[in-house]
Amino acid sequence: MKAFSRTLDVLAALTVGLASVALVGLIAMMGWLVFGRYVLNDTPTWIERAATLAILAIAMPVAAVGVRERFHLSVLGIRETLPLGMQRWIAVGCDIVMGLFGLAMAVWSWELVGMVGAFKIPLLGISQGWTYVPMSLGGALMVLFAIEQVLKDFLAKDGPEQRGVTAAFLE
């Protein structure tokens, strides 16, 4: 379990690192868009479509890291008032639901990649499938991170673990 968890530590850190680089690229694109529009009076038309792809590439994989960090959609106030045994089962149930959602997202978005792969994105000239690749990747990461959380919940002696990758790297 420790080796699996350490591997996912690296994967989560790599995901956040790559998303950070993509965010810097997105900011640079938006800066160029504003400069082109208001200073050069010549709006670069490709930037808006590229920015949409960058937003997807940032949001989808980082949302998967949210499953690992446990900042996904869950209401902890109710769970934390329950006895530790019940907390564990509710956490396991939430993680299973997140894993199933990630699996569905990975499979069906990969199906979309295949369906639209032959079409080109106007102004960029790349496959329309690239629009759905981040969703598929994010879904696959959600599955991995949810599996880890379920295993941790089953192996924990007390309630569900609350810390994530950030706390693990600070130790």
N, C-alpha and C positions, 0 to 999 in steps of 0.2 A: 504494500500500500504506500509506503514512504517513497519508493522509486517512482511509482505512478504519480503521486502527488508532486514530487519535485519536477518531473517532466512537465506536468501541467503548470507548475509555477513558471517554468521557462517559457512555455507556450503562451501563457497569459501575459507575461512581461513583454514578450516579442510582439504580441497582438497590440498591446497598448503602445509600445514603441513605434510600430509601423503606423498605427492610427495617428500618433503625434506628428510623425513626418508628413502624413497625408493632410493633417490639419494645417500645418505650416504651408504646404503646397496650395491648399484651398484659400488660405489667407492671401498668398501671393497672387493667385488667379483673380481674386476679388479686387485686390489692389490694382492689378493691371487693367481690369474691366473699368474701374472708376477712372483711372488715369486716361485710358483710351477714350472713354465716353466724354469726359469733361475737359480734358486738356488737349488731346489730339483731335477731338470731335470725330473720331472714327472708332466705333464700338467693335471690339473683337467678338464676333458672333459665336465662335466655338467655345468660349469660356463658360457660358451659362450651362451648356450641355455637359462639359467636362466637370463643372462644379457639382452637378447633380450626381455624377458617377463618384466623385470624391466624397460627397456626403454619405452615399451608400456604403462606400468602402470604409468609412470611419464608423458609422453608426452600427452596422450589422455585427461585425466582429466584437466591438466593444460592448454591445448588448449581451453577447455571449459571456464576456468576462463578468458582466453583472450577475449572471447566474452563479458564477464561482464566488464572487464577492458577496453574494446574497443581497444585492440592491435591486433585484428584479421586483416585479409586481407582487408584493406580499404585505400583509398587515400583521406586524409582529406584536402589536399591543394585545390582541386577543390571545395569541399563542403563548405569550410570556406569562399570562395570568394562570395558565393551566399547570398541572403537575408535570414534572420532567418527562415521565413516560409518555404522556399525551403530546407534549411538545415535540418529542422525537418523531412520533407518527405523523403529526401534521407537517413537520419539516420534510419528512420522507415523501409524503403525498404531494407537497408543493414541488419538490425536486423532480418527482416522477412526471408530474404534469408539464413542468418546464422542459424536461428531456423529450417527452412525446411531442410537444410543440416544436422543439428544435428539429426533431426527426422529420416531422411533417414539412417544416419549412425547408430543410435541406433537400428532401426528396422532390417536393413539388417545384421548388425554384430551379433545381437542376433539370427537371423536365422542361421548364420554360426556357432554360438556356438552349436546350436542343431544339425546341420549337421555333425560336426566333434567331437561331445562330446564323442563318443564311442572309438575314436582313442587316443592312448597314445603318449605323446611327448617322443621320445627316450632320454635316459639318465636321464630324470627327473621322468618318471613314472606317470605323471599327465595328465589329459584330455587335448587334443588339443584345446578344447573349451576355455581354459583359455587365449589363444592367442587373442581371440576376445572379451572377457569380458571388458577389458579397453576401447575398441572402443565403445561398447554399452553404458557403463557408461558415457564416455565422450560425446557421442551424446545426452544422456538424460539430462546431465548437460547443454549442449549447448542450448537445448530447454528451460529449466527453465530460464537460464540467458538471453536468447533472449526475452522471454516473459517479463521479468522484464524491459529490455531496451526499448521495444516497449511501455510498460505502462508509463515509465518515460518520453519518448519522447512525448506521447500524453498529459501527465499532465503538462509538463514543460511550463512555461510562456514565456520563451525566447527560444534560440536555444537548440540543443541536449546537454546533459550533457557529460562532458569529463572526469570526475574523476571516479575512480573505488574503489574497495574494499580496496586497500592500503591507499588511501586518507581518506576513511571513518573511518578506524581504527586509523589513526593518529590524528583525531579530539578529 
